[in-house]
Amino acid sequence: MILNTPYSRRGFLSLLGVGTASTLAGCASPGPAPGDTIISYRDGGSIRRPAILPGSSPELDQMYGTVVDGGFVIPAVPYQQINPRYYRQRVVDPTGERPGTVVVDTPSRFLYLVEPGGSAMRYGVGIGREGFSWSGDGVIQWRQKWPKWTPPNEMIARQPELARYSADNGGMPPGLTNPLGARALYIFQNGQDTLYRLHGSPEWNSIGRAVSSGCVRLMNQDIIDLYDRVPQKARIVVWQ
């Protein structure tokens, strides 16, 4: 559904934004506070989004609290120790891509899922170390809840201790210590598996950093949210 009127577009962002109910309560103040963002639309309208600051809140407690999923208990994320810019939040789409497209902005450590009406869901990510990164245009060909992890042969050659998780040995079973976390989205290009994934991770402190071997990692709570939103066979664009 495309929202065509100024009111409906702003209403869409307001009603569907994560945690925006409490945000809008502050819109009656005379002007923006330091750190607030003024979002202006081409039709001349605008809204003010207060800065997300460190500290506890009911919305963030719910967003990053303990999750029971697939028989596993995912621990709460100590989000107070994460830069607030990497919290999941709805933003005005900066990509220009069509709705349903996933865009990974590698330099900024953001992943966007483009939505109808000019918005996007933004997630903080960790990305591949220098020399292991991937960029381009592909398709999320396959999706898996609580996937097995099978390190590629190149990784096993660098880290022989991973041989016990090789394809011949059946991979690493799903679980809280599995590097792919609670969900994995598999990136294909020209019909071929790139071996790169969007996936969950228990290592919340890696978000915003370049640490993984090529894959794009999200907090488990965020990858579950993304998995439930992303369309089948979604297009994915990775910027470097």
C-alpha positions in Angstrom: 0.0 0.0 0.0 1.4 3.4 -1.0 0.5 6.3 1.2 -0.1 9.4 -1.0 -1.2 12.1 1.4 1.0 14.1 3.8 -1.2 13.1 6.7 -1.3 9.4 5.9 2.5 9.2 5.4 3.2 10.8 8.7 0.6 8.7 10.3 2.2 5.6 8.9 5.5 6.5 10.4 3.9 7.4 13.7 1.7 4.4 14.2 4.1 1.8 13.0 7.4 3.2 14.4 9.1 1.1 17.1 8.5 2.9 20.4 7.1 6.0 18.7 4.0 6.2 21.0 6.1 7.7 23.8 8.1 9.7 21.3 5.0 11.5 19.9 3.9 12.5 23.4 6.8 15.0 23.4 5.9 16.7 20.2 3.9 19.4 22.0 7.0 21.1 23.2 7.8 24.5 21.6 10.9 23.3 19.7 13.4 20.6 19.3 15.8 19.6 22.1 19.5 19.1 21.4 20.1 15.9 19.5 16.5 15.7 18.1 16.0 15.0 14.4 13.6 17.1 12.2 12.3 14.9 9.4 11.1 17.0 6.5 9.0 15.6 3.6 8.8 16.8 0.0 5.2 17.8 0.5 6.3 20.4 3.1 5.3 18.5 6.2 7.7 17.5 8.9 7.9 15.6 12.2 10.3 15.7 15.1 11.9 12.5 16.3 13.6 12.9 19.7 17.1 11.4 19.9 17.3 7.9 21.3 19.5 8.2 24.3 21.2 5.6 26.5 19.2 4.3 29.4 16.4 2.0 30.2 12.9 2.3 28.6 9.9 0.0 28.4 10.1 0.0 24.6 13.7 -1.0 24.5 13.2 -3.5 27.3 10.6 -5.2 25.2 12.6 -4.9 22.0 15.7 -6.4 23.4 14.4 -8.4 26.3 14.6 -12.2 26.8 13.0 -14.1 24.0 11.8 -17.8 24.0 12.0 -19.0 20.4 12.2 -22.5 18.9 12.8 -24.1 22.2 15.7 -21.8 23.0 15.9 -18.9 25.5 17.6 -16.0 23.9 19.2 -13.8 26.7 18.3 -10.1 26.9 20.6 -7.7 25.3 22.3 -5.1 27.6 21.3 -2.4 25.1 22.5 0.3 27.4 26.0 -0.7 26.4 25.3 -0.3 22.7 25.4 3.0 20.8 21.8 4.1 20.5 22.2 4.7 16.7 22.3 1.0 16.3 18.9 0.3 17.9 16.2 -1.0 15.6 14.1 2.0 14.5 11.9 3.1 11.7 13.4 6.0 9.6 12.7 7.9 6.4 14.1 5.7 3.6 17.5 7.1 2.5 18.1 4.4 -0.2 15.7 5.2 -3.0 15.2 1.4 -3.5 11.7 -0.1 -4.1 9.8 -1.5 -1.1 10.8 -5.0 0.0 14.5 -4.4 -0.9 17.2 -5.0 1.8 20.1 -2.5 1.7 23.3 -3.0 3.7 25.1 0.3 4.2 28.5 -1.2 5.1 30.4 2.0 5.9 27.6 3.2 8.3 26.9 -0.3 9.8 23.2 -0.1 9.0 20.8 -2.5 7.3 17.6 -1.1 5.8 14.4 -2.9 4.9 12.6 -0.5 2.5 8.9 -0.1 3.2 6.0 1.4 1.3 5.3 5.1 1.9 8.8 6.3 2.1 10.0 4.7 5.3 12.5 1.9 6.1 13.2 -0.3 9.1 16.8 0.3 10.1 19.0 -2.2 12.1 22.5 -1.9 13.4 24.9 -4.6 12.0 28.3 -5.9 12.3 30.1 -6.5 9.0 33.1 -8.4 7.6 36.6 -7.6 8.4 38.8 -5.9 5.8 39.4 -8.5 3.0 36.3 -10.6 3.8 33.6 -8.2 2.8 31.2 -8.7 -0.1 29.3 -6.1 -2.1 26.9 -6.2 -5.0 23.3 -7.0 -5.9 21.7 -10.3 -5.1 18.7 -12.2 -3.9 17.8 -13.6 -0.5 17.2 -17.0 -2.0 16.7 -19.0 1.2 15.8 -18.4 4.8 16.2 -20.6 7.8 15.1 -20.5 11.5 17.8 -21.8 13.9 20.1 -22.9 11.1 23.0 -25.3 11.2 26.4 -23.7 10.6 28.8 -25.2 8.1 32.0 -23.3 7.7 33.3 -23.2 4.1 36.5 -25.1 3.3 38.5 -21.8 3.0 37.6 -21.0 6.6 38.5 -24.5 7.8 41.9 -24.2 6.0 42.6 -21.0 8.1 41.1 -22.5 11.3 41.6 -26.3 11.3 39.8 -26.6 14.6 36.6 -26.0 12.7 36.9 -29.2 10.8 34.5 -31.0 13.2 31.8 -28.7 11.8 32.5 -29.4 8.2 29.8 -30.4 5.7 31.1 -34.0 5.9 30.6 -33.9 9.7 27.1 -32.5 9.5 27.9 -28.9 10.5 27.3 -27.3 13.9 23.8 -28.0 15.3 21.4 -25.0 16.0 21.7 -23.3 19.3 22.6 -20.2 21.3 26.4 -20.6 20.6 25.9 -21.3 16.8 27.5 -18.4 14.9 24.4 -18.0 12.7 22.2 -17.4 15.7 18.4 -17.6 15.6 17.9 -16.9 11.9 19.9 -16.9 8.6 19.1 -15.3 5.3 21.2 -16.7 2.5 22.5 -14.4 -0.3 22.6 -15.7 -3.9 24.0 -13.9 -6.9 23.2 -15.0 -10.5 21.8 -18.2 -9.1 24.9 -19.1 -7.1 25.4 -19.1 -3.3 27.7 -16.3 -2.4 28.4 -18.0 1.0 27.5 -14.8 2.7 24.6 -14.5 5.1 22.5 -12.1 7.1 22.3 -13.8 10.4 21.8 -13.5 14.1 24.6 -13.4 16.7 24.8 -13.7 20.5 27.8 -11.2 20.3 25.8 -8.0 20.7 29.0 -6.1 21.3 30.1 -6.7 17.7 27.3 -4.6 16.3 28.7 -1.5 14.6 32.1 -3.1 14.1 33.9 -5.0 11.4 34.6 -8.3 13.0 33.0 -11.2 11.2 34.3 -13.3 8.3 32.3 -11.6 5.6 28.7 -12.1 6.8 26.3 -9.4 8.1 25.4 -10.0 11.7 22.5 -8.6 13.7 21.4 -9.1 17.3 19.2 -12.2 17.6 16.2 -10.1 18.5 16.7 -8.0 15.4 17.3 -10.8 13.0 14.0 -12.4 14.2 12.2 -9.1 13.5 13.8 -8.8 10.1 13.0 -12.4 9.2 9.4 -11.8 9.9 9.3 -8.7 7.7 11.4 -9.5 4.7 9.6 -10.7 1.6 10.3 -14.0 -0.1 13.2 -13.8 -2.6 13.9 -10.2 -1.6 16.4 -8.2 -3.6 19.5 -7.3 -1.5 22.0 -4.5 -2.3 25.3 -4.3 -0.3 27.1 -0.9 -0.4 30.8 -0.5 0.2 
